[in-house]
Amino acid sequence: MKSLKTLFLVALLMALAITQLSATSLETEEPKSLRGTSRFLSKKRVALTCDKNPKICLIKGSAGPNCCSNKCVNFSTDRLNCGRCGKKCSFGKICCQGKCVNPKTNEKHCGKCGNKCNAKGSCVLGMCSYA
C-alpha cells in the first residue's frame, strides 16, 4: 500500500514538473530570425467592421447587406433582426420579407418563405391543402 502511495506521489510530481517546464519554455521562446520581428509583421491588423464601414456587408459572401451590432445581417431573412436591428421572431416563427410569420399556417409562406398556397388551398402544418 505504501509503494502505491509513493508511486502516485512520484507521478504527480512528474506531471507538475512537465507542466512547469512547458509553460516556461513558451514564455522564453526567442524569435527565429536573427534580425528579430519586422515592423510590418508586428503591426496589429485592424479588423474591418460594418459599424465603421457599412459597405463591407455588400461584399460577396457576406451574411447580408445590413449592419446590426457590428455584424452583417439580412433584414429579410434574419430571425434575430427581422425587418430591423434587434427585432426577434418568437419561437416557431421565421423571418420572411422582413416580417415574422408562422410557416405552419401562413398561406403566403407555407412551410418556407415564398411558398404560396393556391386560392383553394390553405396552409396546415406547413403544407398547402393538407389532408
Backbone as a printed PyTorch tensor [residue, N CA C, xyz], in Angstrom:
tensor([[[  0.8280,  -1.1910,   0.0000],
         [  0.0000,   0.0000,   0.0000],
         [  0.8670,   1.2480,   0.0000]],

        [[  1.9840,   1.1770,   0.7880],
         [  2.8800,   2.3220,   0.8650],
         [  3.5630,   2.5750,  -0.4780]],

        [[  3.9070,   1.5090,  -1.2130],
         [  4.5520,   1.6700,  -2.5120],
         [  3.5900,   2.2800,  -3.5270]],

        [[  2.2970,   1.9920,  -3.4120],
         [  1.2980,   2.5720,  -4.3070],
         [  1.1910,   4.0730,  -4.0740]],

        [[  1.2110,   4.5010,  -2.8200],
         [  1.1720,   5.9240,  -2.4930],
         [  2.4220,   6.6200,  -3.0050]],

        [[  3.5590,   5.9870,  -2.8650],
         [  4.8210,   6.5590,  -3.3290],
         [  4.8040,   6.6920,  -4.8510]],

        [[  4.3240,   5.6900,  -5.5480],
         [  4.2360,   5.7300,  -6.9930],
         [  3.3140,   6.8490,  -7.4530]],

        [[  2.1890,   7.0040,  -6.7880],
         [  1.2550,   8.0750,  -7.1180],
         [  1.8920,   9.4470,  -6.9070]],

        [[  2.6190,   9.6210,  -5.8020],
         [  3.2810,  10.8840,  -5.4950],
         [  4.3460,  11.2140,  -6.5450]],

        [[  5.1080,  10.2170,  -6.9710],
         [  6.1370,  10.4270,  -7.9930],
         [  5.4920,  10.8350,  -9.3170]],

        [[  4.3940,  10.1750,  -9.6980],
         [  3.6970,  10.5040, -10.9420],
         [  3.1420,  11.9180, -10.8950]],

        [[  2.6210,  12.3130,  -9.7550],
         [  2.0830,  13.6570,  -9.5910],
         [  3.1810,  14.7040,  -9.7130]],

        [[  4.3270,  14.4600,  -9.0770],
         [  5.4500,  15.3950,  -9.1620],
         [  5.9770,  15.5030, -10.5880]],

        [[  6.0330,  14.3880, -11.3030],
         [  6.4910,  14.4200, -12.6860],
         [  5.5340,  15.2320, -13.5630]],

        [[  4.2510,  15.0710, -13.3510],
         [  3.2640,  15.8210, -14.1310],
         [  3.3960,  17.3180, -13.8640]],

        [[  3.5850,  17.6880, -12.6230],
         [  3.7680,  19.1040, -12.2850],
         [  5.0470,  19.6650, -12.9030]],

        [[  6.1180,  18.8810, -12.8760],
         [  7.3890,  19.3250, -13.4460],
         [  7.2680,  19.5280, -14.9530]],

        [[  6.6040,  18.6090, -15.6330],
         [  6.4240,  18.7250, -17.0870],
         [  5.5810,  19.9480, -17.4180]],

        [[  4.5220,  20.1690, -16.6570],
         [  3.6720,  21.3310, -16.8720],
         [  4.4530,  22.6170, -16.6770]],

        [[  5.2440,  22.6900, -15.6190],
         [  6.0350,  23.8840, -15.3340],
         [  7.0800,  24.1250, -16.4250]],

        [[  7.7500,  23.0920, -16.8870],
         [  8.7670,  23.2380, -17.9290],
         [  8.1610,  23.7000, -19.2460]],

        [[  7.0210,  23.1560, -19.6150],
         [  6.4130,  23.5560, -20.8840],
         [  5.9020,  24.9860, -20.8120]],

        [[  5.4120,  25.4320, -19.6610],
         [  4.9240,  26.7990, -19.5190],
         [  6.0780,  27.7870, -19.6050]],

        [[  7.2070,  27.4940, -18.9890],
         [  8.3330,  28.4270, -19.0310],
         [  8.9930,  28.4330, -20.4060]],

        [[  8.9870,  27.3250, -21.1290],
         [  9.6180,  27.3000, -22.4450],
         [  8.8160,  28.1170, -23.4480]],

        [[  7.5090,  28.2110, -23.2780],
         [  6.7050,  29.0320, -24.1690],
         [  6.9430,  30.5060, -23.9270]],

        [[  7.1600,  30.8860, -22.6800],
         [  7.3500,  32.2890, -22.3490],
         [  8.6950,  32.8110, -22.8320]],

        [[  9.7200,  31.9850, -22.8500],
         [ 11.0560,  32.4530, -23.1770],
         [ 11.4600,  32.1350, -24.6130]],

        [[ 10.5210,  31.7550, -25.4840],
         [ 10.8580,  31.4190, -26.8500],
         [ 11.3280,  32.6750, -27.5810]],

        [[ 12.4700,  32.5970, -28.2200],
         [ 13.0400,  33.7400, -28.9130],
         [ 12.6700,  33.7000, -30.3740]],

        [[ 12.7280,  34.8710, -31.0460],
         [ 12.4040,  34.8960, -32.4640],
         [ 13.3650,  34.0150, -33.2630]],

        [[ 12.8700,  33.4250, -34.3280],
         [ 13.6740,  32.5240, -35.1300],
         [ 14.5880,  33.2840, -36.0920]],

        [[ 14.3030,  34.5360, -36.3610],
         [ 15.1190,  35.3400, -37.2580],
         [ 16.2260,  36.0330, -36.4660]],

        [[ 17.3670,  36.2020, -37.0880],
         [ 18.4690,  36.9080, -36.4220],
         [ 18.1900,  38.4020, -36.3220]],

        [[ 17.3630,  38.9090, -37.2370],
         [ 17.0530,  40.3390, -37.2180],
         [ 15.8570,  40.6590, -36.3230]],

        [[ 15.2060,  39.6660, -35.8000],
         [ 14.0340,  39.9020, -34.9580],
         [ 12.7700,  39.9680, -35.7990]],

        [[ 11.7260,  40.4860, -35.2290],
         [ 10.4480,  40.5890, -35.9150],
         [ 10.3980,  41.8850, -36.7000]],

        [[  9.9410,  41.8140, -37.9370],
         [  9.8770,  43.0350, -38.7400],
         [  8.7170,  43.9040, -38.2720]],

        [[  8.8030,  45.1940, -38.5600],
         [  7.7360,  46.1120, -38.1630],
         [  6.4530,  45.8120, -38.9230]],

        [[  6.5900,  45.3760, -40.1560],
         [  5.4000,  45.0770, -40.9570],
         [  4.5770,  43.9640, -40.3160]],

        [[  5.2420,  42.9200, -39.8690],
         [  4.5350,  41.7910, -39.2740],
         [  4.0930,  42.0560, -37.8430]],

        [[  4.7780,  42.9680, -37.1680],
         [  4.4440,  43.2060, -35.7720],
         [  3.2480,  44.1300, -35.5980]],

        [[  2.8800,  44.8590, -36.6380],
         [  1.7220,  45.7450, -36.5240],
         [  0.4600,  44.9100, -36.4150]],

        [[ -0.4070,  45.3250, -35.5360],
         [ -1.6740,  44.6090, -35.3750],
         [ -2.5600,  44.9140, -36.5710]],

        [[ -3.2160,  43.8850, -37.0470],
         [ -4.1240,  44.0640, -38.1690],
         [ -5.4470,  44.5980, -37.6430]],

        [[ -5.9680,  45.5610, -38.3310],
         [ -7.2270,  46.1620, -37.9290],
         [ -8.3530,  45.4200, -38.6410]],

        [[ -9.2570,  44.8800, -37.8720],
         [-10.3990,  44.1780, -38.4480],
         [-11.3990,  45.2000, -38.9650]],

        [[-11.8380,  45.0000, -40.1860],
         [-12.8350,  45.9010, -40.7430],
         [-14.1940,  45.5070, -40.1980]],

        [[-14.9030,  46.4720, -39.6940],
         [-16.2120,  46.2110, -39.1090],
         [-17.2650,  47.0450, -39.8070]],

        [[-18.4810,  46.5460, -39.8290],
         [-19.5280,  47.2380, -40.5800],
         [-20.0140,  48.5090, -39.8840]],

        [[-19.7820,  48.6640, -38.5890],
         [-20.2200,  49.9040, -37.9500],
         [-19.3780,  51.0850, -38.4290]],

        [[-18.1230,  50.8340, -38.8000],
         [-17.2540,  51.9000, -39.3050],
         [-17.2510,  51.9540, -40.8220]],

        [[-17.5460,  50.8310, -41.4740],
         [-17.5640,  50.7630, -42.9270],
         [-18.7120,  49.8540, -43.3800]],

        [[-19.9340,  50.3910, -43.5020],
         [-21.1050,  49.5780, -43.8380],
         [-21.0170,  48.8750, -45.1930]],

        [[-20.1570,  49.3520, -46.0940],
         [-20.0400,  48.7280, -47.4160],
         [-19.4730,  47.3190, -47.3350]],

        [[-18.8810,  46.9640, -46.2040],
         [-18.3590,  45.6110, -46.0200],
         [-19.4700,  44.5840, -46.1770]],

        [[-20.6690,  44.9340, -45.7550],
         [-21.7970,  43.9990, -45.8170],
         [-22.2680,  43.7430, -47.2490]],

        [[-21.8130,  44.5390, -48.1970],
         [-22.2000,  44.3500, -49.5880],
         [-21.2590,  43.4130, -50.3360]],

        [[-20.1600,  43.0230, -49.6970],
         [-19.1810,  42.1350, -50.3140],
         [-19.7770,  40.7500, -50.4970]],

        [[-19.4320,  40.1030, -51.6240],
         [-19.9200,  38.7520, -51.9010],
         [-19.4920,  37.8150, -50.7730]],

        [[-20.4090,  36.9900, -50.2920],
         [-20.1270,  36.0580, -49.2120],
         [-20.5000,  36.6040, -47.8420]],

        [[-20.9110,  37.8560, -47.7820],
         [-21.3260,  38.4560, -46.5130],
         [-22.6660,  37.8560, -46.0810]],

        [[-22.9410,  37.8940, -44.7870],
         [-24.1970,  37.3510, -44.2600],
         [-25.4100,  38.1520, -44.7300]],

        [[-25.2140,  39.3980, -45.0840],
         [-26.3150,  40.2200, -45.5630],
         [-25.8980,  41.6450, -45.7630]],

        [[-26.7540,  42.4480, -46.3830],
         [-26.3930,  43.8220, -46.7220],
         [-26.5860,  44.8420, -45.5970]],

        [[-27.1480,  44.4260, -44.4830],
         [-27.4380,  45.3520, -43.3900],
         [-26.4760,  45.1410, -42.2300]],

        [[-26.2490,  46.2040, -41.4350],
         [-25.3200,  46.1330, -40.3050],
         [-26.0780,  46.3250, -38.9930]],

        [[-25.9500,  45.3430, -38.0910],
         [-26.5570,  45.4220, -36.7610],
         [-25.5420,  44.9670, -35.7350]],

        [[-25.3270,  45.7650, -34.7230],
         [-24.4130,  45.4130, -33.6340],
         [-23.0770,  44.9250, -34.1740]],

        [[-22.5770,  45.6290, -35.1680],
         [-21.2660,  45.3510, -35.7430],
         [-21.2060,  44.0260, -36.4980]],

        [[-22.3690,  43.5070, -36.9430],
         [-22.4220,  42.2700, -37.7200],
         [-23.2810,  42.4950, -38.9540]],

        [[-22.8910,  41.8690, -40.0480],
         [-23.6810,  41.9350, -41.2700],
         [-24.8480,  40.9590, -41.1520]],

        [[-26.0410,  41.4360, -41.4530],
         [-27.2500,  40.6110, -41.3730],
         [-28.1380,  40.9010, -42.5800]],

        [[-29.1590,  40.0790, -42.7660],
         [-30.1360,  40.2940, -43.8280],
         [-31.4890,  40.5070, -43.1670]],

        [[-32.0000,  41.7420, -43.2350],
         [-33.2760,  42.0710, -42.6020],
         [-34.4350,  41.2460, -43.1670]],

        [[-34.2950,  40.7210, -44.3680],
         [-35.3800,  39.9560, -44.9880],
         [-35.5170,  38.5540, -44.4130]],

        [[-34.4040,  37.9720, -43.9240],
         [-34.4450,  36.5690, -43.5090],
         [-33.8690,  36.2880, -42.1230]],

        [[-33.2220,  37.2490, -41.4890],
         [-32.5680,  37.0070, -40.1970],
         [-33.5990,  36.9820, -39.0700]],

        [[-33.7460,  35.8400, -38.4180],
         [-34.7320,  35.6700, -37.3450],
         [-34.4580,  36.5690, -36.1400]],

        [[-33.1960,  36.9710, -35.9430],
         [-32.8450,  37.8130, -34.8020],
         [-32.8880,  39.3030, -35.1330]],

        [[-32.9730,  39.6430, -36.4120],
         [-33.0420,  41.0330, -36.8760],
         [-34.0110,  41.0890, -38.0540]],

        [[-35.2580,  40.8170, -37.7990],
         [-36.2630,  40.6940, -38.8520],
         [-36.8920,  42.0530, -39.1710]],

        [[-36.5030,  42.6320, -40.2930],
         [-37.0380,  43.9290, -40.6970],
         [-36.2510,  45.1010, -40.1610]],

        [[-35.6050,  44.9240, -39.0110],
         [-34.7680,  45.9740, -38.4020],
         [-33.8810,  45.3430, -37.3360]],

        [[-32.9250,  46.1000, -36.8720],
         [-31.9860,  45.6000, -35.8640],
         [-32.7120,  45.2520, -34.5620]],

        [[-32.4350,  44.0780, -34.0500],
         [-32.9460,  43.6780, -32.7460],
         [-34.3610,  43.1360, -32.7110]],

        [[-35.0780,  43.1490, -33.8310],
         [-36.4530,  42.6150, -33.8320],
         [-36.3710,  41.1020, -33.9910]],

        [[-36.6700,  40.3750, -32.9140],
         [-36.5630,  38.9210, -32.9080],
         [-37.9170,  38.2820, -33.1670]],

        [[-37.8920,  37.2440, -33.9700],
         [-39.1150,  36.4610, -34.1970],
         [-39.2790,  35.4970, -33.0340]],

        [[-40.5030,  35.3520, -32.5540],
         [-40.7560,  34.4580, -31.4320],
         [-40.6090,  33.0000, -31.8660]],

        [[-40.6140,  32.1190, -30.8990],
         [-40.4210,  30.6890, -31.1440],
         [-41.4340,  30.1720, -32.1560]],

        [[-40.9790,  29.4150, -33.1180],
         [-41.8530,  28.8260, -34.1170],
         [-42.0820,  29.7020, -35.3270]],

        [[-41.6120,  30.9370, -35.2900],
         [-41.7930,  31.8380, -36.4250],
         [-40.4700,  32.0130, -37.1590]],

        [[-40.5710,  32.3420, -38.4460],
         [-39.4020,  32.6110, -39.2670],
         [-39.5290,  34.0050, -39.8600]],

        [[-38.4370,  34.5350, -40.3600],
         [-38.4460,  35.8710, -40.9540],
         [-38.5410,  35.7420, -42.4640]],

        [[-39.6210,  36.2600, -43.0310],
         [-39.8190,  36.2620, -44.4770],
         [-40.1330,  37.6790, -44.9200]],

        [[-39.3350,  38.1950, -45.8220],
         [-39.5120,  39.5470, -46.3580],
         [-39.5880,  40.5860, -45.2480]],

        [[-38.8140,  40.3880, -44.1800],
         [-38.7410,  41.3550, -43.0910],
         [-39.8900,  41.2880, -42.1010]],

        [[-40.7010,  40.2360, -42.1620],
         [-41.8140,  40.0800, -41.2260],
         [-41.7580,  38.6910, -40.5900]],

        [[-42.1040,  38.6230, -39.3160],
         [-42.1430,  37.3370, -38.6140],
         [-43.4510,  36.6410, -38.9500]],

        [[-43.3460,  35.4140, -39.4670],
         [-44.5400,  34.6630, -39.8570],
         [-44.4660,  33.2460, -39.3000]],

        [[-45.6210,  32.6320, -39.1610],
         [-45.7060,  31.2420, -38.7300],
         [-45.8000,  30.3770, -39.9860]],

        [[-44.7460,  29.6360, -40.3130],
         [-44.7590,  28.8540, -41.5520],
         [-45.7330,  27.6740, -41.5280]],

        [[-46.2940,  27.3790, -40.3750],
         [-47.2540,  26.2740, -40.2970],
         [-48.6450,  26.7010, -40.7360]],

        [[-48.9360,  28.0280, -40.6920],
         [-50.2890,  28.4920, -41.0170],
         [-50.3340,  29.6330, -42.0310]],

        [[-49.2070,  30.2610, -42.3440],
         [-49.1980,  31.4200, -43.2400],
         [-49.3240,  30.9600, -44.6940]],

        [[-50.3450,  31.4260, -45.3960],
         [-50.6100,  30.9560, -46.7550],
         [-49.6810,  31.5590, -47.8000]],

        [[-48.9810,  32.6410, -47.4790],
         [-48.0030,  33.2210, -48.4070],
         [-46.6150,  32.6160, -48.2020]],

        [[-46.3830,  32.0590, -47.0350],
         [-45.0850,  31.4600, -46.6790],
         [-45.3340,  30.1230, -45.9790]],

        [[-45.9560,  29.2050, -46.6680],
         [-46.3570,  27.9220, -46.0920],
         [-45.1870,  26.9400, -46.0880]],

        [[-44.6650,  26.6530, -44.9030],
         [-43.5350,  25.7360, -44.7620],
         [-42.1880,  26.4000, -44.9390]],

        [[-42.1210,  27.4140, -45.7780],
         [-40.8840,  28.1690, -46.0190],
         [-41.2480,  29.5080, -46.6450]],

        [[-40.3070,  30.3970, -46.6880],
         [-40.5350,  31.7200, -47.2720],
         [-40.8710,  31.5980, -48.7590]],

        [[-41.9000,  32.3200, -49.1750],
         [-42.2540,  32.3980, -50.5830],
         [-43.0880,  31.2430, -51.1130]],

        [[-43.4130,  30.2570, -50.3030],
         [-44.2280,  29.1230, -50.7530],
         [-45.7020,  29.4880, -50.5590]],

        [[-46.3150,  29.9910, -51.6420],
         [-47.6820,  30.4880, -51.5700],
         [-48.6780,  29.3880, -51.9600]],

        [[-49.6890,  29.2170, -51.1070],
         [-50.7380,  28.2320, -51.4010],
         [-51.6860,  28.8210, -52.4480]],

        [[-52.2890,  27.9600, -53.2810],
         [-53.2350,  28.4660, -54.2880],
         [-54.5050,  28.9530, -53.6040]],

        [[-55.4010,  29.5540, -54.3830],
         [-56.6160,  30.1830, -53.8380],
         [-57.5150,  29.1860, -53.1110]],

        [[-57.5740,  27.9410, -53.5740],
         [-58.4510,  26.9550, -52.9590],
         [-57.8170,  26.2920, -51.7430]],

        [[-56.4910,  26.2720, -51.6810],
         [-55.8050,  25.5650, -50.6030],
         [-55.5370,  26.4490, -49.3930]],

        [[-55.3370,  25.8080, -48.2990],
         [-54.9810,  26.5110, -47.0790],
         [-53.7000,  25.8950, -46.5260]],

        [[-53.0200,  26.6250, -45.6550],
         [-51.7600,  26.1550, -45.0830],
         [-52.0350,  25.5030, -43.7250]],

        [[-51.7610,  24.2000, -43.6370],
         [-51.9530,  23.4630, -42.3990],
         [-50.6760,  22.6740, -42.1230]],

        [[-50.1110,  22.8570, -40.9560],
         [-48.8710,  22.1770, -40.5680],
         [-47.7380,  22.3940, -41.5640]],

        [[-47.7190,  23.5720, -42.1940],
         [-46.6490,  23.9120, -43.1300],
         [-46.8080,  23.3040, -44.5010]],

        [[-48.0060,  22.7750, -44.8210],
         [-48.2560,  22.1770, -46.1290],
         [-49.5400,  22.7490, -46.7060]],

        [[-49.5080,  23.0640, -48.0040],
         [-50.7040,  23.5660, -48.6820],
         [-51.6700,  22.4330, -48.9380]],

        [[-52.9250,  22.6770, -48.6760],
         [-54.0090,  21.7150, -48.9090],
         [-53.7290,  20.3710, -48.2570]],

        [[-53.3480,  20.3990, -47.0100],
         [-53.0550,  19.1720, -46.2520],
         [-54.3430,  18.3840, -46.0390]],

        [[-54.2950,  17.1150, -46.1700],
         [-55.3820,  16.1580, -45.9300],
         [-56.3430,  16.1260, -47.0250]]])
